[in-house]
């Protein structure tokens, strides 16, 4: 019997194009007499009496594997309710890039059959814990798989940001914001901001200023066991927002401190046995694509 006998299914909301994939997956798992726990989106798309909607808490409580159908954004959303439960995730990619969701919908039976038979690899990606401190008290804490982003509340405004690493002053800069990213998140917003790609096995995080006023302020890579503090000095005239994976937002007020450090929990990702991170980079970033020669 497969160690994955209780399967949760979480699907991207508001996308009818994924219906056939969700239905095929449900039928595949049903034919193998596995216990299936579908979220409300999946249950509606399956449209069978046996497919009853479950809350995120019920899925986390009952599943020993959660299959996420969508893109990386759907995986990030699902992970926030599953990380602390230590439940592994498997992604079926129906998004654009899909650095986390690896399985193609056309390969569900082949790849999932191998995984259920025990032929897979598991990655444990570290995540960040972000705590918002106001007047000496922690008022909010959340976990980030990709990144913690501080940016001005107003769209076209610069803010002044002070950054400390292990209580040592790193810099004070005026910028549109700041990105603190894990290796997993180094191929997301951080990459767009000019940050480096970090291999998932590297124990490091990258700090990337967003459109700094002084161009000498560049991304920096530090040890992941460091504690990062981002302060919004009281003299700031504008409030800011701390965004966790683009999913959870915290109001970041002048005088607040955002403390960021490696969390004790990890994101468990199930990948096909032949998964190769460099293959993913070449495919998703089109490193192997030859330029078109349009000259006559």
HUTA-V747358 format. One line per field, one symbol per residue. phi: phi as a letter, one per 30 degrees, with the letter a starting at -180 (. if undefined). A space follows every 50 residues. Layout:
phi = ???
//
This chain:
phi = .ddccbccbbbddhbddceddddddddddddchddbbcddddedddhbdd ccdbdedddddcccacccclbdddddddddcceddicdcbccdbcdcidc dcddedcedddddddddjcabccccdbcccbccbhicdcabbcbdcacbc bddddcbcbcbcbbbhicdcabbcadlbccbdedddcceedddjdddcde dddabccbdchddcdddcdbcbddddccbccceddddbdbbccchicbcb dccejdbccbaddddbccccbeecebddddddddchdcddddccdd
//
